[in-house]
Amino acid sequence: MHGYDLHRRLRGRTGLGLIWTVKQAQLYGILARFQSRGLIRATVVAQEVRPARRVFRLTKEGRRVYRAWVTEPAERKDFRLVFLAKLYLARQEGSASGLISAQRQRCEAWVRDMTEREKATASDSLDRFVYRYRVGQLEAMLAWLDECAALAEGDASVARRVPR
């Protein structure tokens, strides 16, 4: 795909456009970095009436890095954007269930960690309230991941029963 087509996809009101906002100049900078790292290659394609376009393709290394990235669960600080982008792409690849499962396991570890931290604080301290808040957020993420898993498996009836 050429850069302008990639940008059009990213600025749409569906798919990745709901998740990421990237200015065209930023995208070309990202493409240049990927190309310098050997993750993509560009070929110049002549057009009859318009200027030639650079069409980008993943290299073998780029495919390897992409597959590793898209299957690795997101870190907590990146969950809101990175996990959603990975989920979108994993669905395109047919591997959403594996990603959701791996993300759920990571989220469960975060809940255990925050719960242990909470237990180590005084019951009337602000720290306890902060850890309870974080545990509540993580539990909501787990419930949402359960709903995603049900939808990814094609069972809409189960997804509707998952509490919101």
N, C-alpha and C positions, 0 to 999 in steps of 0.2 A: 504494500500500500504506500502511497506517497504521503508526505507530511500533511498536506491540506485535508486529505480524506481522514487521516487519523484525528486531526483537530476537529473536524466536523463531528466525528463519532463522540469525541470527548465533550463537546459543548451541547449535545442533545439533552432533551428533557427526560430521557429514559436511559436505562442501562448505566454505563459508566458516567454519563453526564450527570446523573443523580448523586454520584459519589465524589468525583474529582472535578475540580475546576482548574483548567490549565490554559494559560494564554498561549497564543500561537508562537510567540517568541520563546517562551519557556519550553514548549514542546520541541522546537528545533534545537534548543540547547541540550535537552535530554537526548535527542536522537544523535547529536554530535558526540556526546559522552559515550553513549552505547556503541557508536561506530568506532571511537578511539579505543574502547575496551575489547573490540572484536566480537561484540554480541550481535551486531547487525551489520549488513553490508548494503551499500547503495549502488544501484545501477541507473545510469542516465537513459531515459526513454524519450526518444524524439517524438514530437507531435507535429502534425502538418501546419496548423495555424497558430498554435500557441508555443511558448517557450518549452524547451525540454523539461521533463520532470525527473526528479530523483525518486526511484521506487526502492523502499526499504524491505529487506527480508532478514529474518533471524538466521544467524549462522548456526552451525552444529553446537558450538559452545553456548550461543544465545538460547537455543532450545533447552539445553541442559540446565542453564541457570534459571530460565523461566519455569521449567517443570519443578525444580527444587523450590523456588520461591512460592509458586502457586499452591504447593501442597503443605508448606510449613505454616503452622498456625501463627497468628499475629501476636505480638506482644500487647500487654494490656493498654499501654499508652497509645498504641496504634490501632486498637480494635475498631473504633468507630469508622475509620476510613480504609485502612489497609485490609482488614478482614472482609469488609463489604466488597472491595475491589477483587480480592482473591476469590470470594464466593461467586461473583459475577463470572470471572474467567474460568473457575473450576466447573461451573455449570455448562459453559461452552464446551469444555473438554469431557464432560460426563463424569467428573470426579468430585462432585460436591459432597457426597456422603462421607468420603474419606476425610476431606478437609474439615467438615463440621464435627466429625468424631474426634479428630485430633485437637480441634479448637476447644471442644467440650472438656477433654482431659486436661488441657492447660488451664482452663477456667476453673475446674474443680480444684486444681492445685493452688490457684490463687485464693479460692474460698478457704481452703485449709490453712493457708498462710495467714490470711487476715483474721480468721477465727482464733488462731493461736495468739496472734498479737493482741487481739481484743481480750482474751482470757488473762493476759499478762498485765493488764492495766487495772487501775482502781475502778470499782464499779460506779463511782460518781465523777470520774474524770472526763474532761472533754475528749481525751484520746479514745475512751470507750465509745462515745457517740460517733466519732469520726470512723472508727473501725466498723461499727454497726452499719453506718451509712454505706461504707465500701462493700461490706458483705451483702447488703441489700441490693446494691447495684450488680454485683457479681451473680447473685441468685436470679435477678431479672435477666441477665445475659444468658444464664443456663436455660431458663424457661424459653427464651427466644430461640436459642440454639436447638432446643427440643422441637419447637415448631418448625424451624428450618429443616431439621432432619426429616420430619414427617412429610413436609412438602417435597423435599428432594426425593423421597421414596415414592412419591405420587399418591400418598394417602391423605387427601384433603379432609376426610372425615376425622382422622386423628388430629390433624393440625387444628381443626376448629375446636376440639375438646381441650387442647392445651390451654391452661389458664393464662390469662393476660395480666 
